């Protein structure tokens, strides 16, 4: 794994760890990286807060600017719908405003 890929993986892990899903994360699978190396995605198993709630499969995606260790987009989805929020993105928007 080259230096850029190692940096991106560390950034993707940090964004996952800090993401506010709004669901309980039961399980997270390994990262899958697209052929360009710019998109990191993992399958996540989410469970509802109520005991006995069914679990659902979703995805967590971190997209980087081409060839750079800078996040372009970061989100979680269940059945094609965005869930949760990325607190890091909110901090960037507050600083820009």
N, C-alpha and C positions, 0 to 999 in steps of 0.2 A: 504494500500500500504506500503510495507516494505521500509527500508532505501535505499537499492540498487535500487529498482524500482523508487523511488523518485529521486535519483541522476541521473539515466539513463534518465528519462523523462526530467529533467532539461538540461542535456547534449544534448539530441535529439532536444529539442526546440532551444537551442543556435546554434546548427549546422544548423538547418533549417533557423533561422533568419540571419545567416551569409553567407549562401550559395549563390553563384552567378549563378542564374538560366539561365540568358540570355533570359528569357521570363518574361512577366509580370504575377505575381501570382494574379489571380482573387479571388481564394477561396482555403482554405486549410481545410480539414476535420480532425476529431479526429484521434489520434494515435491508431493503432491496434498493439497489441503485440502478438508475436507467443507464443506457449505453453512453450517453454524453457525460455522465457523472455529475450532472447538475441537479438531479432530483432524487431525494431520499424519501422512501415511503416504508411504512411498517403497518402490518395488520394489528389491530387492537381489539380486545374483547371487553366490552363495556357491560356493566350490570347496573340495574336501577337501584335506587336507595332503599326501597321497601324490601323487607325480607321476602325471599321467594320470587322476586321480580325476575323475569327472564333476562338472559344476557343476549346482547346483540353484537355482531361483528361490524367494525368500522375501520377506518384508515386514518393515519396521521402522515401528513406530507410536509416536507421542507424542500422548497425549490430555491436554488442558489443562482446568483447572477452568473452567466457563462464564464467559466474559467476563474472564478473568484470565490473567496470564502465569505461572501456577503449574502445574507438571506434576502431573497426577493419576495417570497411568499411562504406562509406557514399556517396550516389549518388542520382541523380534524373533521371527518365526515362520517355520518351514518346514513346509509341508504340514499346517498347523493345530497344530503342536507348538511350544511355546516353546523357544527356544534362547538360550544365553548368559546374561549377567547385567548388570544396570545397577549399576555401582559406586557411583553417586551415591545410589541408593535404599538400598544397604547402609550407606552413611555416615549417612543420615538415621535408619535403624533403630538403629544403634549409639549415636547421640547421644540418641535417645529412651529407650533401655534403661537 
